[in-house]
Amino acid sequence: LEAVSEPTVASRTLAAARVSAWRVKALPTRRPPAAPKTASEFTKQYVLLRKTPEAFFDFLQLVPTERCAVLVAPEPEVLRAIGVAMQTCASKEKALWCLQFLDEMSKAPRFEMTALTLDAATSRQLLHVFDVLKDLGMTCAD
């Protein structure tokens, strides 16, 4: 049997440079964000922006509300990131949009199944988001 050689320092450096180049090329600051046309475009931006609620919230507003059921994958991590972004950034002016977005997203295939399998912390967080949005909506109506 031949021994499998360890990756060389040069090959690891080259791989790291390729990953770094992809990240720089894909960063939203490099190009102005645009409305995603496919679910994979949404997912790519989600991966890049999910840890920055403000940037992710701005990106969510680019998603056509009527298409979010098709573009947004109803996965627990995505729902959690959307909840954090809305809880952090929602305002009186954006409360109605947030509710419309969530309503449309609930029409996505597998949404109900995903909602049933959420962990307790994520469920509480999403319920809190609805409470915040409801309070903002009532304030807006006053």
Buried (B, 14 or more C-beta within 10 A) or exposed (E): EEEEEEEEEEEEEEEEEEEEEEEEEEEBEEEEBEEBEEBEBBBBBBEBBBEBBEBBBBBBBEBEBEBBBBBBBBEBEBBBBBBBBBBBBBEBEBBBBBBEBBEBBEEBEEBEEBBEEBEEEBBEBBEEBBEBBEEBBEEEEE
